[in-house]
Amino acid sequence: MSTVQEIHEVADWLQELREELWDKQIQADAKAGRLYKLAEEALEDYRAGRVKPLDEILNKSRFFCT
């Protein structure tokens, strides 16, 4: 096995671990009620018209091609 291939395998493993840890953190935050304030703020912004359509944001993004 080449060193490059081994590096890719380790990087993939680390990414999976990172995603698992993120999921656990989100679940813990949700159970503790820490996401309610964010949800309320988002709804308040939506109701006040302070949001843009997602496609408008993505079309302006340099990371996405249209």
Phi and psi in radians as a Rosetta constraint file:
Dihedral C 1 N 2 CA 2 C 2 CIRCULARHARMONIC -1.400 0.35
Dihedral N 2 CA 2 C 2 N 3 CIRCULARHARMONIC 2.747 0.35
Dihedral C 2 N 3 CA 3 C 3 CIRCULARHARMONIC -1.074 0.35
Dihedral N 3 CA 3 C 3 N 4 CIRCULARHARMONIC -0.686 0.35
Dihedral C 3 N 4 CA 4 C 4 CIRCULARHARMONIC -1.086 0.35
Dihedral N 4 CA 4 C 4 N 5 CIRCULARHARMONIC -0.764 0.35
Dihedral C 4 N 5 CA 5 C 5 CIRCULARHARMONIC -1.099 0.35
Dihedral N 5 CA 5 C 5 N 6 CIRCULARHARMONIC -0.712 0.35
Dihedral C 5 N 6 CA 6 C 6 CIRCULARHARMONIC -1.115 0.35
Dihedral N 6 CA 6 C 6 N 7 CIRCULARHARMONIC -0.706 0.35
Dihedral C 6 N 7 CA 7 C 7 CIRCULARHARMONIC -1.072 0.35
Dihedral N 7 CA 7 C 7 N 8 CIRCULARHARMONIC -0.735 0.35
Dihedral C 7 N 8 CA 8 C 8 CIRCULARHARMONIC -1.121 0.35
Dihedral N 8 CA 8 C 8 N 9 CIRCULARHARMONIC -0.690 0.35
Dihedral C 8 N 9 CA 9 C 9 CIRCULARHARMONIC -1.135 0.35
Dihedral N 9 CA 9 C 9 N 10 CIRCULARHARMONIC -0.736 0.35
Dihedral C 9 N 10 CA 10 C 10 CIRCULARHARMONIC -1.135 0.35
Dihedral N 10 CA 10 C 10 N 11 CIRCULARHARMONIC -0.737 0.35
Dihedral C 10 N 11 CA 11 C 11 CIRCULARHARMONIC -1.083 0.35
Dihedral N 11 CA 11 C 11 N 12 CIRCULARHARMONIC -0.735 0.35
Dihedral C 11 N 12 CA 12 C 12 CIRCULARHARMONIC -1.096 0.35
Dihedral N 12 CA 12 C 12 N 13 CIRCULARHARMONIC -0.756 0.35
Dihedral C 12 N 13 CA 13 C 13 CIRCULARHARMONIC -1.091 0.35
Dihedral N 13 CA 13 C 13 N 14 CIRCULARHARMONIC -0.765 0.35
Dihedral C 13 N 14 CA 14 C 14 CIRCULARHARMONIC -1.103 0.35
Dihedral N 14 CA 14 C 14 N 15 CIRCULARHARMONIC -0.679 0.35
Dihedral C 14 N 15 CA 15 C 15 CIRCULARHARMONIC -1.115 0.35
Dihedral N 15 CA 15 C 15 N 16 CIRCULARHARMONIC -0.737 0.35
Dihedral C 15 N 16 CA 16 C 16 CIRCULARHARMONIC -1.098 0.35
Dihedral N 16 CA 16 C 16 N 17 CIRCULARHARMONIC -0.732 0.35
Dihedral C 16 N 17 CA 17 C 17 CIRCULARHARMONIC -1.093 0.35
Dihedral N 17 CA 17 C 17 N 18 CIRCULARHARMONIC -0.763 0.35
Dihedral C 17 N 18 CA 18 C 18 CIRCULARHARMONIC -1.044 0.35
Dihedral N 18 CA 18 C 18 N 19 CIRCULARHARMONIC -0.761 0.35
Dihedral C 18 N 19 CA 19 C 19 CIRCULARHARMONIC -1.142 0.35
Dihedral N 19 CA 19 C 19 N 20 CIRCULARHARMONIC -0.689 0.35
Dihedral C 19 N 20 CA 20 C 20 CIRCULARHARMONIC -1.105 0.35
Dihedral N 20 CA 20 C 20 N 21 CIRCULARHARMONIC -0.767 0.35
Dihedral C 20 N 21 CA 21 C 21 CIRCULARHARMONIC -1.128 0.35
Dihedral N 21 CA 21 C 21 N 22 CIRCULARHARMONIC -0.682 0.35
Dihedral C 21 N 22 CA 22 C 22 CIRCULARHARMONIC -1.093 0.35
Dihedral N 22 CA 22 C 22 N 23 CIRCULARHARMONIC -0.798 0.35
Dihedral C 22 N 23 CA 23 C 23 CIRCULARHARMONIC -1.035 0.35
Dihedral N 23 CA 23 C 23 N 24 CIRCULARHARMONIC -0.757 0.35
Dihedral C 23 N 24 CA 24 C 24 CIRCULARHARMONIC -1.121 0.35
Dihedral N 24 CA 24 C 24 N 25 CIRCULARHARMONIC -0.683 0.35
Dihedral C 24 N 25 CA 25 C 25 CIRCULARHARMONIC -1.152 0.35
Dihedral N 25 CA 25 C 25 N 26 CIRCULARHARMONIC -0.758 0.35
Dihedral C 25 N 26 CA 26 C 26 CIRCULARHARMONIC -1.076 0.35
Dihedral N 26 CA 26 C 26 N 27 CIRCULARHARMONIC -0.760 0.35
Dihedral C 26 N 27 CA 27 C 27 CIRCULARHARMONIC -1.090 0.35
Dihedral N 27 CA 27 C 27 N 28 CIRCULARHARMONIC -0.730 0.35
Dihedral C 27 N 28 CA 28 C 28 CIRCULARHARMONIC -1.142 0.35
Dihedral N 28 CA 28 C 28 N 29 CIRCULARHARMONIC -0.734 0.35
Dihedral C 28 N 29 CA 29 C 29 CIRCULARHARMONIC -1.118 0.35
Dihedral N 29 CA 29 C 29 N 30 CIRCULARHARMONIC -0.703 0.35
Dihedral C 29 N 30 CA 30 C 30 CIRCULARHARMONIC -1.131 0.35
Dihedral N 30 CA 30 C 30 N 31 CIRCULARHARMONIC -0.782 0.35
Dihedral C 30 N 31 CA 31 C 31 CIRCULARHARMONIC -1.099 0.35
Dihedral N 31 CA 31 C 31 N 32 CIRCULARHARMONIC -0.594 0.35
Dihedral C 31 N 32 CA 32 C 32 CIRCULARHARMONIC -1.459 0.35
Dihedral N 32 CA 32 C 32 N 33 CIRCULARHARMONIC -0.049 0.35
Dihedral C 32 N 33 CA 33 C 33 CIRCULARHARMONIC 1.391 0.35
Dihedral N 33 CA 33 C 33 N 34 CIRCULARHARMONIC 0.239 0.35
Dihedral C 33 N 34 CA 34 C 34 CIRCULARHARMONIC -1.339 0.35
Dihedral N 34 CA 34 C 34 N 35 CIRCULARHARMONIC -0.141 0.35
Dihedral C 34 N 35 CA 35 C 35 CIRCULARHARMONIC -1.654 0.35
Dihedral N 35 CA 35 C 35 N 36 CIRCULARHARMONIC -0.213 0.35
Dihedral C 35 N 36 CA 36 C 36 CIRCULARHARMONIC -1.072 0.35
Dihedral N 36 CA 36 C 36 N 37 CIRCULARHARMONIC -0.751 0.35
Dihedral C 36 N 37 CA 37 C 37 CIRCULARHARMONIC -1.083 0.35
Dihedral N 37 CA 37 C 37 N 38 CIRCULARHARMONIC -0.734 0.35
Dihedral C 37 N 38 CA 38 C 38 CIRCULARHARMONIC -1.114 0.35
Dihedral N 38 CA 38 C 38 N 39 CIRCULARHARMONIC -0.717 0.35
Dihedral C 38 N 39 CA 39 C 39 CIRCULARHARMONIC -1.129 0.35
Dihedral N 39 CA 39 C 39 N 40 CIRCULARHARMONIC -0.735 0.35
Dihedral C 39 N 40 CA 40 C 40 CIRCULARHARMONIC -1.125 0.35
Dihedral N 40 CA 40 C 40 N 41 CIRCULARHARMONIC -0.714 0.35
Dihedral C 40 N 41 CA 41 C 41 CIRCULARHARMONIC -1.108 0.35
Dihedral N 41 CA 41 C 41 N 42 CIRCULARHARMONIC -0.709 0.35
Dihedral C 41 N 42 CA 42 C 42 CIRCULARHARMONIC -1.128 0.35
Dihedral N 42 CA 42 C 42 N 43 CIRCULARHARMONIC -0.759 0.35
Dihedral C 42 N 43 CA 43 C 43 CIRCULARHARMONIC -1.125 0.35
Dihedral N 43 CA 43 C 43 N 44 CIRCULARHARMONIC -0.684 0.35
Dihedral C 43 N 44 CA 44 C 44 CIRCULARHARMONIC -1.097 0.35
Dihedral N 44 CA 44 C 44 N 45 CIRCULARHARMONIC -0.760 0.35
Dihedral C 44 N 45 CA 45 C 45 CIRCULARHARMONIC -1.107 0.35
Dihedral N 45 CA 45 C 45 N 46 CIRCULARHARMONIC -0.704 0.35
Dihedral C 45 N 46 CA 46 C 46 CIRCULARHARMONIC -1.104 0.35
Dihedral N 46 CA 46 C 46 N 47 CIRCULARHARMONIC -0.838 0.35
Dihedral C 46 N 47 CA 47 C 47 CIRCULARHARMONIC -1.126 0.35
Dihedral N 47 CA 47 C 47 N 48 CIRCULARHARMONIC -0.526 0.35
Dihedral C 47 N 48 CA 48 C 48 CIRCULARHARMONIC -1.522 0.35
Dihedral N 48 CA 48 C 48 N 49 CIRCULARHARMONIC 0.008 0.35
Dihedral C 48 N 49 CA 49 C 49 CIRCULARHARMONIC 1.324 0.35
Dihedral N 49 CA 49 C 49 N 50 CIRCULARHARMONIC 0.404 0.35
Dihedral C 49 N 50 CA 50 C 50 CIRCULARHARMONIC -1.700 0.35
Dihedral N 50 CA 50 C 50 N 51 CIRCULARHARMONIC 0.552 0.35
Dihedral C 50 N 51 CA 51 C 51 CIRCULARHARMONIC -2.193 0.35
Dihedral N 51 CA 51 C 51 N 52 CIRCULARHARMONIC 2.783 0.35
Dihedral C 51 N 52 CA 52 C 52 CIRCULARHARMONIC -2.072 0.35
Dihedral N 52 CA 52 C 52 N 53 CIRCULARHARMONIC 2.655 0.35
Dihedral C 52 N 53 CA 53 C 53 CIRCULARHARMONIC -1.067 0.35
Dihedral N 53 CA 53 C 53 N 54 CIRCULARHARMONIC 2.474 0.35
Dihedral C 53 N 54 CA 54 C 54 CIRCULARHARMONIC -1.017 0.35
Dihedral N 54 CA 54 C 54 N 55 CIRCULARHARMONIC -0.711 0.35
Dihedral C 54 N 55 CA 55 C 55 CIRCULARHARMONIC -1.107 0.35
Dihedral N 55 CA 55 C 55 N 56 CIRCULARHARMONIC -0.540 0.35
Dihedral C 55 N 56 CA 56 C 56 CIRCULARHARMONIC -1.143 0.35
Dihedral N 56 CA 56 C 56 N 57 CIRCULARHARMONIC -0.731 0.35
Dihedral C 56 N 57 CA 57 C 57 CIRCULARHARMONIC -1.172 0.35
Dihedral N 57 CA 57 C 57 N 58 CIRCULARHARMONIC -0.780 0.35
Dihedral C 57 N 58 CA 58 C 58 CIRCULARHARMONIC -1.148 0.35
Dihedral N 58 CA 58 C 58 N 59 CIRCULARHARMONIC -0.630 0.35
Dihedral C 58 N 59 CA 59 C 59 CIRCULARHARMONIC -1.149 0.35
Dihedral N 59 CA 59 C 59 N 60 CIRCULARHARMONIC -0.489 0.35
Dihedral C 59 N 60 CA 60 C 60 CIRCULARHARMONIC -1.540 0.35
Dihedral N 60 CA 60 C 60 N 61 CIRCULARHARMONIC -0.220 0.35
Dihedral C 60 N 61 CA 61 C 61 CIRCULARHARMONIC -1.289 0.35
Dihedral N 61 CA 61 C 61 N 62 CIRCULARHARMONIC 2.423 0.35
Dihedral C 61 N 62 CA 62 C 62 CIRCULARHARMONIC -1.348 0.35
Dihedral N 62 CA 62 C 62 N 63 CIRCULARHARMONIC -0.151 0.35
Dihedral C 62 N 63 CA 63 C 63 CIRCULARHARMONIC -1.569 0.35
Dihedral N 63 CA 63 C 63 N 64 CIRCULARHARMONIC -0.227 0.35
Dihedral C 63 N 64 CA 64 C 64 CIRCULARHARMONIC -2.094 0.35
Dihedral N 64 CA 64 C 64 N 65 CIRCULARHARMONIC 2.436 0.35
Dihedral C 64 N 65 CA 65 C 65 CIRCULARHARMONIC -1.699 0.35
Dihedral N 65 CA 65 C 65 N 66 CIRCULARHARMONIC 2.500 0.35
